[in-house]
Amino acid sequence: MKKNTKRIYGSGRKKRVVYSGKYRFWEAVALNILKQYKVTFKECLEMHVDFVFKNRVAEPDLSNLIEGIQDVMQTAGIIENDKQIHKLFARKFFYAEQDGVRVSLYGQEYKDYEYKQK
């Protein structure tokens, strides 16, 4: 579910962000499913995501879809922080029987490399 469907109320320092009803419903269902998994990844991760849609009507941006997935995984405690995701592979598929999403996480051993500008 794309996350950028939101309304911002207020002005100045008193702004409030309210996400769409569809996003809040999707988030509640996803949290309910993810809380069944009693695992928290603490290392750097590679994430593979496949989004499946019935059709191309109102086709969402891939980046907005990914943001929602990362945030709900962090809220559910599957990952400590979405900064842990160092590699990301995402795809969209169309004309399936029903909408859906599949997420796979792989632990990675990354070394810090120092990049020097020449």
N, C-alpha and C positions, 0 to 999 in steps of 0.2 A: 504494500500500500504506500502510495507516495506521501511524503511527510509535508511537503510545502503547501498543502491545502489548509491554510490557516487564515485567521483574521487577527489583526492587531487592534486592540482597543486602548484608548487613553492617549495622553500626550506627555511630552517631557519625560521626566523620570518615572512617571506612573503608568507605564505601558504594560499591557497584559496580552499574552498570546493565547489564543484559543484555537485548537486544532479542530478540523471538521468532525462531524459525528461519525462518518465512515472510518476515519483514521483512528478515532478513540475506540470504536468497536473492534477494529482489526487489532489494535494494540492490546486490548483486554483479552481477546481470544489467543493471540500469540503468547502473551505472558502466561496465561493459564497452561498452555502446552509446554512452554519452555521451563516452567518451574518444576515440572516432573523430573527434569534432568538434574541430578545432584553433582554437577561438575562445574568448576570455574577454571578457565584457562588463564594462566598468569604469564606465559611466555609469548614471544612474538608469533604471529599467526599468518597463515595463508588462507584466504577465504574464497570459496567458489560459490557463486550464487546463480541459479537458473530461475528466471521468472517466466511463468507460463500464462498465456492469456487466450481467451476464447476467440477474440477478434482484435482488430486494430482500432476499434472505436475509442477515441480519447486516449491514444497511446501515450503513456507517461514517459518522462525522461528517466534514463537508467540511473543517473546520479541521485535523483530524488528517491527512487525506490531503495537504493542501497543505504541511504542515510536512515531511513525508517527501520530497516533490518538491523543495522548496527546499534541504533539507540535502544531498540527493544531487547536485543541480546545483552546490552550493558545493564538495563533496568532489571532484567531477569537474573543477573549475576552469572551468566554464561561466560562473559568476558569482563575483566575489571575495567577496561577503558578501550574505546574504539581506536585509540592510538596504537594498540597492540597489533593491529592489522597492517602488516608491511607489504603484503602482496594481495591483490584483489583481481579476481576474474569474474566477470558478470556477463550474462547473456539473456536475451529475450526470445521466447518462442511464441508463435501464434497458431491459432486454429486448433486448439486442444479442446477436449470435452469440457474441461472446467478450468477456472483460474487457479493458480497455485504458485508456491515458491519452494525451492529446495536449496538448503544451505549446507555446505561441508566446510569444516575447519580442520586445518592441519598445523600441528606445532612445527616451528622452524627454529633452527639454530642460526641466528644472524650475528655477524661480527660487526663491530663499529669500524667503519673505514673513514679515514680522514681524507677529505678531498681538498686539494690545494689548487688555487687558481693560478694559472701561469700568466 
